[in-house]
Amino acid sequence: MIDIKNVSKSFGTKKAVDDIRFQVPSGSITGFIGPNGAGKTTTIHMMTGALGIDQGEILLNGIDIAKNPIQAKREFGLVPDSPDLFLRLSAREYINFMADIYQIDQSLRNQRIGQLAKDFQIESDLDQPLSSFSHGMRQKAIIIGALVCDPNIWILDEPMTGLDPESAFLLKEKMKEHAQKGNTVFFSTHVLEVAEKLCDQIVIINKGKICFDGTLDSLKEKFPNQSLEEIFLEVISNA
């Protein structure tokens, strides 16, 4: 579970995130949507400890990310908004690096790496440098690096970007399986059709403020006979 309590973040005079509060429950998939510059990535950076919090608190399975950052970071796996990381490493080196951080047993990690590399069809490329990969291939390696650690919480920032249809479908299935086991999945996306088909809960942010937080069914009850795209445009226009 992720608990965001009255969190704000400013950059100079610009308030990027303004006193937001919401919960991401365990056993569900929560979609985080909003226009460009709405505060999605800033929120995720605070959730993961990459940015400090000006006010409020963020709890990951009850652990305060500001007060106990190392302990809190062991609770989640992250797929960031860009896969252009550690490009001098091979895919295998990067994945093993992530497994080392989470102290995953060698035999267990080898088993997971083998299966995930097969699932995402990069078995033959594991020992190639990430710098030689296409965007989509780098994205697969970053995803495997997060999944191989099998954390309770998945935080995914635009995880489908660059993936081929088969890999995108596979990731969505893995997200469903993870949530069905009682774990937490939180992901941002610009693809509203994906959110509509995949999410149990939707959080909409615009201009640093939360415009809606609730189940997809409750959102549709407020706006009957409209697609999520139409609902989204109406919600942010009234924010």
KOLDO-810170 format. One record per residue: x, y, z of N, C-alpha, C, O in turn; residue number from 1. Coordinates in steps of 0.2 Angstrom, whole numbers, plus 2048, in hexadecimal, padded with zeros to 3 digits. Layout:
SITE n_X n_Y n_Z ca_X ca_Y ca_Z c_X c_Y c_Z o_X o_Y o_Z   i
SITE   X   Y   Z    X    Y    Z   X   Y   Z   X   Y   Z NUM
...
This chain:
SITE n_X n_Y n_Z ca_X ca_Y ca_Z c_X c_Y c_Z o_X o_Y o_Z   i
SITE 804 7FA 800  800  800  800 804 806 800 80A 806 803   1
SITE 802 80B 7FC  805  812  7FC 801 817 7FF 7FB 817 7FD   2
SITE 803 81B 804  7FF  820  807 802 827 806 807 828 809   3
SITE 7FF 82B 802  801  832  801 7FD 837 805 7F7 837 804   4
SITE 801 83A 80A  7FD  83E  80F 7FF 846 80E 805 848 810   5
SITE 7FB 84A 80B  7FC  851  80A 803 853 808 806 857 80B   6
SITE 805 850 802  80B  851  800 80C 857 7FB 807 858 7F7   7
SITE 811 85B 7FC  812  861  7F7 819 861 7F5 81E 85F 7F9   8
SITE 81A 864 7EF  821  865  7ED 821 86B 7E8 81D 86C 7E4   9
SITE 826 86F 7E9  827  875  7E5 82E 876 7E2 833 873 7E5  10
SITE 82E 879 7DD  835  87A  7D9 835 882 7D8 832 885 7D4  11
SITE 838 885 7DD  838  88D  7DD 831 88F 7DF 82F 88D 7E4  12
SITE 82E 893 7DA  828  896  7DC 822 891 7D9 81C 892 7DA  13
SITE 824 88C 7D5  81F  887  7D2 81D 882 7D7 822 87E 7D9  14
SITE 817 881 7D8  815  87B  7DC 813 875 7D8 80E 875 7D5  15
SITE 818 871 7D7  817  86B  7D3 811 866 7D5 80E 863 7D2  16
SITE 811 865 7DC  80D  861  7DF 80A 864 7E5 80E 867 7E9  17
SITE 803 865 7E6  800  869  7EB 7FB 866 7EF 7F6 864 7EE  18
SITE 7FE 864 7F5  7FA  861  7FB 7F6 85B 7F8 7F0 85B 7FA  19
SITE 7F9 856 7F5  7F5  850  7F3 7F5 84B 7F8 7F9 84A 7FC  20
SITE 7EF 847 7F8  7EE  841  7FC 7EA 83C 7F8 7E5 83D 7F5  21
SITE 7ED 836 7F9  7E9  830  7F6 7ED 82A 7F9 7F2 82A 7FB  22
SITE 7E9 824 7F8  7EC  81E  7FA 7EC 819 7F4 7E7 819 7F0  23
SITE 7F1 815 7F3  7F1  810  7EE 7F1 809 7F2 7F6 807 7F5  24
SITE 7EB 806 7F2  7EA  800  7F6 7EE 7FA 7F3 7EF 7F9 7EE  25
SITE 7EF 7F5 7F8  7F2  7EF  7F6 7ED 7EB 7F2 7E7 7EC 7F3  26
SITE 7EF 7E6 7EE  7EA  7E2  7EB 7E7 7E5 7E5 7E2 7E3 7E3  27
SITE 7EA 7EA 7E2  7E6  7EE  7DD 7EB 7F1 7D8 7F1 7F2 7DA  28
SITE 7E9 7F4 7D3  7ED  7F7  7CE 7EA 7FF 7CE 7E4 7FF 7CC  29
SITE 7EE 803 7CF  7EC  80A  7CF 7EF 80E 7C9 7F6 80E 7C9  30
SITE 7EB 811 7C5  7EE  815  7C0 7EF 81D 7C2 7EA 81F 7C5  31
SITE 7F4 820 7C0  7F6  827  7C2 7F6 82A 7BB 7FA 82A 7B7  32
SITE 7F1 82F 7BA  7F0  832  7B3 7F0 839 7B4 7ED 83C 7B9  33
SITE 7F2 83D 7AF  7F2  844  7AF 7F5 847 7A9 7F9 843 7A6  34
SITE 7F4 84D 7A7  7F8  850  7A1 7FF 851 7A2 801 850 7A8  35
SITE 803 853 79D  80A  854  79E 80B 85A 7A3 807 85F 7A3  36
SITE 810 859 7A8  811  85E  7AD 80C 85F 7B2 80C 864 7B6  37
SITE 808 859 7B3  803  85A  7B8 805 858 7BF 802 85A 7C4  38
SITE 80B 855 7C0  80E  853  7C6 80F 84C 7C7 811 849 7CD  39
SITE 80E 848 7C2  80E  840  7C3 815 83E 7C4 816 83B 7C9  40
SITE 81A 840 7C0  821  83E  7C1 824 841 7C8 828 83D 7CB  41
SITE 822 847 7C9  825  84A  7D0 822 846 7D5 826 844 7DA  42
SITE 81C 844 7D5  819  840  7DA 81C 839 7DB 81E 837 7E1  43
SITE 81E 836 7D5  821  82F  7D5 828 830 7D8 82B 82C 7DC  44
SITE 82C 836 7D6  833  837  7D9 833 838 7E0 837 836 7E4  45
SITE 82D 83B 7E3  82D  83B  7EA 82B 835 7EE 82E 833 7F3  46
SITE 827 831 7EA  825  82A  7ED 82B 826 7EE 82C 822 7F2  47
SITE 830 826 7E9  836  822  7E9 83C 825 7EC 841 822 7EC  48
SITE 83B 82B 7EF  841  82E  7F2 846 832 7EE 84B 834 7F0  49
SITE 844 832 7E7  849  836  7E3 848 83D 7E4 84D 841 7E3  50
SITE 843 840 7E6  842  847  7E8 83F 847 7EF 83C 843 7F2  51
SITE 842 84C 7F3  83F  84E  7FA 838 850 7F9 836 853 7F4  52
SITE 835 850 7FF  82E  852  800 82E 859 804 831 859 809  53
SITE 82B 85E 801  82B  864  805 826 864 80B 828 866 810  54
SITE 820 860 80A  81C  85F  810 818 859 80F 817 857 809  55
SITE 815 856 814  812  850  814 816 84A 815 81C 84B 816  56
SITE 813 844 814  817  83E  814 814 839 810 80F 839 80E  57
SITE 819 834 80E  817  82F  809 819 828 80D 81F 827 80F  58
SITE 815 824 80E  816  81D  811 815 818 80C 810 817 808  59
SITE 81A 813 80C  81A  80D  808 81A 807 80C 81E 806 810  60
SITE 814 804 80C  813  7FF  811 814 801 818 817 7FD 81C  61
SITE 812 807 819  813  80A  820 819 80D 822 81A 80F 827  62
SITE 81E 80D 81D  825  80F  81E 826 816 81B 824 817 815  63
SITE 828 81B 81F  829  822  81C 82F 822 818 834 821 81A  64
SITE 82E 824 812  833  824  80D 838 82A 80F 83E 829 80D  65
SITE 836 82F 812  83B  834  814 83F 832 81B 845 834 81B  66
SITE 83C 82F 81F  83F  82D  826 843 827 825 848 826 829  67
SITE 841 822 821  844  81C  821 845 81A 81A 842 815 817  68
SITE 849 81E 816  849  81D  80F 84C 816 80C 849 813 808  69
SITE 851 813 810  853  80D  80D 84E 807 80E 84D 803 80A  70
SITE 84B 807 814  846  802  816 840 803 811 83D 7FE 80E  71
SITE 83E 809 810  838  80A  80B 83A 808 804 835 805 801  72
SITE 840 809 802  842  808  7FB 842 800 7FA 841 7FE 7F4  73
SITE 843 7FC 7FF  842  7F5  7FE 83B 7F3 7FD 83A 7ED 7FB  74
SITE 836 7F7 7FE  82F  7F5  7FD 82D 7F5 7F6 828 7F2 7F4  75
SITE 831 7F9 7F1  82E  7FA  7EB 833 7F9 7E5 839 7F9 7E7  76
SITE 831 7F7 7DF  835  7F7  7D9 833 7FC 7D5 82D 7FE 7D4  77
SITE 837 800 7D1  836  806  7CD 838 804 7C6 83D 802 7C4  78
SITE 833 806 7C2  834  807  7BA 834 80E 7B9 82E 811 7B9  79
SITE 839 812 7B8  839  819  7B7 836 81B 7B0 835 817 7AC  80
SITE 836 822 7B0  833  824  7A9 838 824 7A3 835 825 79E  81
SITE 83E 823 7A5  843  822  79F 847 81C 7A1 849 81B 7A6  82
SITE 848 818 79B  84C  812  79C 854 813 79B 858 80F 79B  83
SITE 856 819 79A  85D  81B  798 861 81B 79E 864 821 7A0  84
SITE 862 816 7A2  866  815  7A8 86C 810 7A7 86B 80B 7A4  85
SITE 871 812 7AA  877  80D  7AB 878 80A 7A4 879 804 7A3  86
SITE 879 80E 79F  87A  80C  798 880 808 797 880 805 792  87
SITE 885 809 79B  88B  805  79A 88B 7FE 79C 88F 7FA 79B  88
SITE 886 7FC 7A0  885  7F6  7A3 881 7F1 79E 87D 7F4 799  89
SITE 882 7EB 79E  87E  7E6  79A 877 7E6 79D 877 7E7 7A3  90
SITE 873 7E3 79A  86C  7E2  79D 86D 7DD 7A3 869 7DE 7A8  91
SITE 871 7D8 7A2  871  7D3  7A8 875 7D7 7AE 873 7D6 7B4  92
SITE 87A 7DB 7AC  87D  7DE  7B2 878 7E3 7B6 878 7E4 7BC  93
SITE 874 7E7 7B2  86F  7EB  7B5 86A 7E7 7B9 869 7E9 7BF  94
SITE 868 7E2 7B6  863  7DE  7BA 866 7DB 7C0 863 7DB 7C6  95
SITE 86C 7D9 7C0  86F  7D6  7C6 871 7DB 7CB 871 7DA 7D1  96
SITE 873 7E1 7C8  874  7E7  7CD 86D 7E9 7D1 86E 7EA 7D7  97
SITE 868 7E9 7CE  861  7EA  7D1 860 7E4 7D6 85E 7E5 7DC  98
SITE 861 7DE 7D4  861  7D8  7D9 865 7D8 7DF 864 7D6 7E4  99
SITE 86B 7DB 7DE  870  7DC  7E3 86E 7E1 7E8 86E 7E0 7EE 100
SITE 86B 7E6 7E6  868  7EB  7EA 863 7E9 7EF 862 7EA 7F5 101
SITE 85E 7E4 7EC  859  7E1  7F0 85B 7DB 7F3 857 7D7 7F6 102
SITE 861 7D9 7F3  864  7D3  7F6 860 7CC 7F4 85E 7C9 7F8 103
SITE 85F 7CC 7EE  85C  7C6  7EB 861 7C0 7EB 866 7C1 7E8 104
SITE 85F 7BA 7ED  863  7B4  7ED 865 7B3 7E6 861 7B3 7E1 105
SITE 86B 7B1 7E5  86E  7B0  7DE 86A 7AA 7DA 869 7AC 7D4 106
SITE 869 7A5 7DD  865  7A0  7D9 85E 7A2 7D8 85C 7A1 7D2 107
SITE 85B 7A6 7DC  854  7A8  7DB 854 7AD 7D5 850 7AD 7D1 108
SITE 859 7B2 7D6  859  7B7  7D1 85B 7B4 7CA 858 7B6 7C5 109
SITE 85F 7AF 7C9  861  7AC  7C3 85A 7A9 7C0 859 7A9 7BA 110
SITE 856 7A6 7C4  850  7A3  7C2 84B 7A8 7BF 848 7A7 7BA 111
SITE 84B 7AE 7C3  846  7B3  7C1 849 7B6 7BB 845 7B8 7B6 112
SITE 84F 7B8 7BA  852  7BB  7B4 851 7B7 7AE 84F 7B9 7A9 113
SITE 852 7B0 7AF  851  7AC  7A9 84A 7AC 7A7 849 7AC 7A1 114
SITE 845 7AC 7AB  83E  7AC  7A9 83C 7B2 7A7 838 7B2 7A2 115
SITE 83E 7B8 7AA  83C  7BE  7A8 83F 7C0 7A1 83C 7C3 79C 116
SITE 845 7BE 7A0  848  7C0  79A 845 7BC 794 844 7BE 78E 117
SITE 843 7B6 796  83F  7B2  791 839 7B5 78F 836 7B5 789 118
SITE 835 7B7 795  82E  7BA  794 82F 7C0 78F 82A 7C1 78B 119
SITE 834 7C4 791  834  7CA  78D 839 7CA 787 83A 7CF 783 120
SITE 83B 7C4 785  83E  7C2  77F 845 7C6 77E 846 7C9 779 121
SITE 849 7C7 784  84F  7CA  783 855 7C5 785 85A 7C7 787 122
SITE 853 7BE 785  858  7B9  788 85F 7BA 784 864 7BA 787 123
SITE 85F 7BB 77D  865  7BB  77A 869 7C2 77A 86E 7C3 777 124
SITE 866 7C7 77D  869  7CD  77E 86B 7CF 785 86D 7D5 786 125
SITE 86A 7CB 789  86C  7CD  790 873 7CF 791 874 7D3 796 126
SITE 878 7CD 78D  87E  7CF  78F 881 7D4 78A 887 7D6 789 127
SITE 87C 7D7 787  87D  7DD  782 87D 7E4 787 879 7E4 78B 128
SITE 881 7E9 785  880  7EF  789 879 7F3 788 877 7F2 782 129
SITE 877 7F6 78D  870  7F9  78C 871 7FF 787 86C 801 784 130
SITE 877 801 786  878  807  781 876 805 77A 875 809 776 131
SITE 877 7FE 779  876  7FC  772 86E 7FA 771 86C 7F8 76B 132
SITE 86A 7FA 776  863  7F8  776 85F 7FE 773 860 804 774 133
SITE 859 7FC 770  854  801  76E 851 803 774 851 800 77A 134
SITE 84C 808 774  849  80B  77A 844 805 77D 844 804 783 135
SITE 841 801 778  83D  7FC  77B 841 7F7 77E 83E 7F4 783 136
SITE 846 7F5 77C  84B  7F0  77F 84D 7F2 786 84D 7EE 78A 137
SITE 84F 7F8 786  851  7FB  78D 84C 7FB 791 84C 7F9 797 138
SITE 846 7FC 78F  840  7FC  793 83F 7F5 796 83D 7F5 79C 139
SITE 83F 7F0 792  83F  7E9  794 844 7E8 79A 842 7E4 79F 140
SITE 84A 7EA 799  84F  7E8  79E 84E 7EC 7A4 84F 7E9 7AA 141
SITE 84B 7F2 7A4  84A  7F6  7AA 844 7F2 7AE 844 7F2 7B4 142
SITE 83F 7F0 7AA  839  7ED  7AD 83C 7E6 7B0 839 7E5 7B6 143
SITE 840 7E2 7AD  842  7DC  7B0 846 7DE 7B7 846 7DA 7BB 144
SITE 84A 7E3 7B6  84E  7E5  7BC 849 7E7 7C2 84B 7E5 7C8 145
SITE 843 7E9 7C1  83F  7EB  7C7 83B 7E4 7C9 83A 7E3 7CF 146
SITE 839 7E0 7C4  835  7DA  7C5 839 7D5 7C8 837 7D1 7CC 147
SITE 840 7D4 7C7  844  7CF  7C9 844 7CF 7D1 846 7CA 7D4 148
SITE 843 7D5 7D4  844  7D6  7DB 83D 7D4 7DF 83D 7D3 7E5 149
SITE 838 7D3 7DB  831  7D1  7DD 82F 7D5 7E4 82E 7D2 7E9 150
SITE 830 7DC 7E3  82D  7E0  7E9 826 7E0 7EA 822 7DF 7E5 151
SITE 824 7E2 7F0  81C  7E2  7F1 819 7E8 7ED 814 7E7 7EA 152
SITE 81C 7EE 7EC  819  7F3  7E9 81D 7F4 7E2 823 7F4 7E2 153
SITE 819 7F5 7DD  81C  7F7  7D6 81A 7FE 7D5 814 800 7D5 154
SITE 81F 802 7D3  81E  809  7D1 820 80A 7CA 826 809 7C9 155
SITE 81C 80B 7C5  81D  80B  7BE 81C 811 7BB 816 813 7BB 156
SITE 820 815 7B8  81F  81B  7B5 81F 81A 7AE 825 81A 7AB 157
SITE 819 81B 7AB  819  81A  7A3 81C 813 7A1 820 813 79D 158
SITE 81B 80D 7A4  81E  807  7A3 81D 804 79C 822 801 79A 159
SITE 818 806 798  817  803  792 81A 807 78C 81B 804 786 160
SITE 81D 80D 78E  820  811  788 826 80D 785 82B 80A 788 161
SITE 825 80C 77E  82B  809  77A 82A 801 77A 82E 7FE 776 162
SITE 825 7FE 77E  825  7F7  77E 821 7F5 777 81C 7F8 775 163
SITE 823 7EF 775  81F  7EC  76F 818 7E9 772 818 7E8 778 164
SITE 813 7E8 76E  80D  7E6  771 80D 7E0 775 809 7DF 77A 165
SITE 811 7DB 773  812  7D5  777 814 7D6 77E 812 7D3 783 166
SITE 81A 7DA 77E  81D  7DB  785 818 7E0 789 818 7DF 78F 167
SITE 814 7E4 786  810  7E9  78A 80A 7E4 78D 808 7E5 792 168
SITE 808 7DF 789  803  7DB  78B 805 7D7 791 802 7D6 796 169
SITE 80B 7D4 790  80F  7D0  795 80F 7D4 79C 80E 7D2 7A1 170
SITE 812 7DA 79B  812  7DF  7A1 80C 7E0 7A5 80B 7DF 7AB 171
SITE 806 7E1 7A1  800  7E2  7A4 7FD 7DC 7A7 7FA 7DC 7AD 172
SITE 7FF 7D6 7A5  7FD  7D0  7A8 801 7CF 7AE 7FE 7CC 7B3 173
SITE 807 7D1 7AF  80B  7D0  7B5 809 7D5 7BA 809 7D3 7C0 174
SITE 806 7DB 7B8  804  7E0  7BC 7FD 7DD 7C0 7FC 7DE 7C6 175
SITE 7F9 7DA 7BC  7F3  7D7  7BE 7F5 7D1 7C3 7F2 7D1 7C9 176
SITE 7F9 7CD 7C2  7FB  7C7  7C6 7FE 7CA 7CD 7FD 7C7 7D2 177
SITE 802 7CF 7CC  805  7D2  7D2 800 7D5 7D7 800 7D3 7DD 178
SITE 7FB 7D8 7D4  7F6  7DB  7D8 7F1 7D5 7DB 7EF 7D6 7E1 179
SITE 7F0 7D0 7D7  7EC  7CB  7DA 7EF 7C7 7DF 7EB 7C4 7E3 180
SITE 7F5 7C8 7E0  7F9  7C4  7E6 7F9 7C9 7EC 7FC 7C7 7F1 181
SITE 7F5 7CE 7EC  7F5  7D3  7F1 7FA 7D8 7F2 7FA 7DC 7F7 182
SITE 7FD 7D9 7EC  803  7DE  7EC 800 7E5 7E9 7FA 7E5 7E7 183
SITE 804 7EA 7E9  802  7F1  7E6 805 7F2 7E0 80B 7F2 7DF 184
SITE 801 7F5 7DB  804  7F7  7D4 801 7FE 7D3 7FB 800 7D3 185
SITE 806 803 7D2  805  80A  7D1 808 80C 7CB 80E 80B 7CA 186
SITE 804 80E 7C6  808  810  7BF 805 816 7BC 7FF 817 7BC 187
SITE 809 81A 7B9  807  820  7B6 806 81E 7AE 80A 81A 7AC 188
SITE 802 821 7AB  801  820  7A4 7FD 826 7A0 7F9 829 7A3 189
SITE 7FF 827 79A  7FB  82B  796 7F6 828 792 7F2 82B 78E 190
SITE 7F7 821 792  7F2  81D  78D 7EC 81B 791 7EC 817 795 191
SITE 7E7 81F 790  7E1  81F  794 7DD 818 793 7DA 815 798 192
SITE 7DE 815 78D  7DB  80F  78C 7DE 809 790 7DA 805 793 193
SITE 7E4 80A 791  7E8  805  796 7E5 806 79D 7E4 801 7A0 194
SITE 7E5 80C 79F  7E2  80D  7A6 7DB 80A 7A7 7DA 807 7AC 195
SITE 7D7 80B 7A2  7D0  809  7A2 7CF 802 7A3 7CB 7FF 7A6 196
SITE 7D4 7FE 79F  7D3  7F7  79F 7D7 7F4 7A5 7D5 7EE 7A6 197
SITE 7DB 7F7 7A8  7E0  7F4  7AC 7DF 7F6 7B4 7E0 7F2 7B8 198
SITE 7DC 7FC 7B5  7DD  7FE  7BC 7D6 7FD 7C0 7D1 7FC 7BD 199
SITE 7D8 7FC 7C6  7D2  7FB  7CB 7D1 802 7CE 7CB 804 7D0 200
SITE 7D6 806 7CE  7D5  80D  7D1 7D9 812 7CD 7DE 810 7C9 201
SITE 7D6 818 7CC  7D9  81E  7C8 7DA 824 7CD 7D6 826 7D1 202
SITE 7E0 827 7CC  7E2  82D  7CF 7E3 832 7C9 7E8 831 7C5 203
SITE 7E0 837 7C9  7E1  83C  7C4 7E4 842 7C7 7E1 845 7CC 204
SITE 7E9 845 7C4  7ED  84B  7C7 7ED 850 7C1 7EE 84E 7BB 205
SITE 7EC 856 7C3  7ED  85C  7BE 7EF 862 7C2 7EC 864 7C7 206
SITE 7F4 865 7BF  7F7  86B  7C2 7F9 86A 7CA 7F8 86F 7CE 207
SITE 7FB 864 7CB  7FE  863  7D2 7F9 861 7D7 7FB 860 7DD 208
SITE 7F2 860 7D5  7ED  85F  7D9 7E9 858 7D7 7E9 857 7D1 209
SITE 7E7 855 7DC  7E3  84F  7DA 7DC 851 7D8 7D9 854 7DC 210
SITE 7DA 84F 7D2  7D3  850  7D0 7CE 84B 7D1 7C8 84C 7D2 211
SITE 7D1 844 7D2  7CD  83F  7D3 7D1 839 7D6 7D7 838 7D4 212
SITE 7CE 836 7DB  7D1  830  7DE 7CC 82B 7E0 7C8 82C 7E4 213
SITE 7CC 825 7DC  7C6  820  7DE 7C6 81B 7D9 7CB 81A 7D5 214
SITE 7C1 816 7D9  7C1  811  7D5 7BF 813 7CE 7BC 818 7CD 215
SITE 7C0 80F 7C9  7BE  811  7C2 7B7 811 7C2 7B4 815 7BE 216
SITE 7B4 80C 7C5  7AC  80C  7C5 7A9 812 7C8 7A4 814 7C5 217
SITE 7AC 814 7CD  7A9  81A  7D0 7AA 821 7CC 7A6 825 7CC 218
SITE 7B0 821 7C8  7B1  826  7C3 7AC 826 7BE 7A9 82B 7BC 219
SITE 7AA 820 7BB  7A6  81F  7B6 79E 821 7B8 79A 823 7B4 220
SITE 79D 81F 7BE  796  821  7C1 795 828 7C1 78F 82B 7C0 221
SITE 79A 82C 7C2  79A  834  7C2 799 836 7BB 796 83C 7BA 222
SITE 79C 833 7B6  79C  835  7AF 799 82F 7AB 79D 82C 7A7 223
SITE 793 82D 7AB  790  828  7A8 790 829 7A0 790 82E 79D 224
SITE 791 823 79D  791  823  795 796 827 792 796 829 78C 225
SITE 79C 827 796  7A2  82B  793 7A8 826 793 7A8 822 798 226
SITE 7AC 827 78E  7B3  823  78F 7B7 826 794 7B6 82C 796 227
SITE 7BC 823 796  7C1  825  79B 7C5 82C 798 7C6 830 79C 228
SITE 7C6 82C 791  7C9  832  78E 7C4 838 78F 7C7 83D 791 229
SITE 7BE 837 78E  7B9  83C  78E 7B9 83F 796 7B9 845 797 230
SITE 7B9 83A 79A  7B8  83B  7A1 7BE 83F 7A4 7BE 844 7A7 231
SITE 7C4 83D 7A1  7CB  840  7A3 7CB 847 7A1 7CD 84C 7A5 232
SITE 7C9 849 79B  7C9  84F  798 7C4 854 79C 7C6 85A 79D 233
SITE 7BE 851 79E  7BA  855  7A2 7BC 857 7A9 7BC 85C 7AC 234
SITE 7BF 851 7AC  7C2  852  7B3 7C7 858 7B3 7C7 85C 7B7 235
SITE 7CC 857 7AF  7D2  85C  7AF 7D0 863 7AD 7D3 868 7AF 236
SITE 7CB 863 7A9  7C8  86A  7A6 7C5 86E 7AC 7C4 874 7AC 237
SITE 7C2 86A 7B1  7BF  86D  7B7 7C3 86E 7BD 7C1 870 7C2 238
SITE 7C9 86C 7BC  7CE  86C  7C2 7D1 873 7C3 7D4 874 7C8 239
